[in-house]
Amino acid sequence: MKELAAKLQQINDGKPGYYLADIADKKYYYCGENLEDIRVKLREIGIGKLEPH
C-alpha cells in the first residue's frame, strides 16, 4: 500500500482529487476533481459508455 500511495502521489504532482489504480497492470490515473472529470477519464480508458440524451 505504501508503494501504491507513493505512485499515486507522483501522478499529477499529488493534486487533490480522485485517482484510479489498476494494481494488476500497474497503471495509475488521475481522474480529476469532480464527477464529470471522473466520467471522462473512465471513458478514455474504456470503462463505461456515453449516456443517451
Backbone torsions as a table, in degrees:
resi	resn	phi	psi	omega
1	MET	NA	-34.8	178.6
2	LYS	-63.6	-40.2	179.0
3	GLU	-63.4	-42.4	178.4
4	LEU	-63.2	-46.3	-179.8
5	ALA	-61.5	-39.9	179.1
6	ALA	-65.0	-42.6	-179.5
7	LYS	-65.4	-43.1	179.8
8	LEU	-65.4	-33.8	179.2
9	GLN	-69.4	-30.1	178.4
10	GLN	-68.7	-32.8	-177.9
11	ILE	-68.3	129.9	174.4
12	ASN	56.2	30.9	177.9
13	ASP	56.5	29.6	176.1
14	GLY	68.5	25.6	178.7
15	LYS	-57.5	150.1	175.0
16	PRO	-65.3	148.2	178.7
17	GLY	144.5	-162.5	-176.7
18	TYR	-103.0	139.2	179.8
19	TYR	-125.9	154.5	179.0
20	LEU	-129.8	135.4	179.8
21	ALA	-125.4	126.3	171.5
22	ASP	-99.5	93.2	-172.7
23	ILE	-64.8	-38.4	-178.0
24	ALA	-62.3	-42.8	-178.3
25	ASP	-98.4	2.4	-179.6
26	LYS	52.5	52.0	175.9
27	LYS	-117.9	138.0	-175.3
28	TYR	-131.2	138.8	-174.7
29	TYR	-134.4	142.5	168.6
30	TYR	-95.9	125.1	-174.6
31	CYS	-97.6	-20.3	-178.9
32	GLY	117.8	-171.3	-175.5
33	GLU	-108.3	-8.5	-179.5
34	ASN	-135.0	172.2	-174.0
35	LEU	-60.4	-40.9	-179.3
36	GLU	-65.2	-39.1	176.6
37	ASP	-60.0	-40.5	179.6
38	ILE	-64.8	-44.6	178.9
39	ARG	-59.2	-43.5	-179.7
40	VAL	-62.1	-46.7	-178.3
41	LYS	-63.0	-42.7	179.4
42	LEU	-62.1	-40.8	177.2
43	ARG	-65.6	-37.8	179.4
44	GLU	-60.2	-34.5	-177.7
45	ILE	-97.1	9.6	172.3
46	GLY	90.8	19.9	178.9
47	ILE	-111.5	126.0	178.7
48	GLY	87.7	-178.5	179.5
49	LYS	-148.3	164.3	178.6
50	LEU	-65.9	140.6	178.2
51	GLU	-83.8	135.7	177.7
52	PRO	-69.3	146.9	-179.8
53	HIS	-95.5	NA	NA
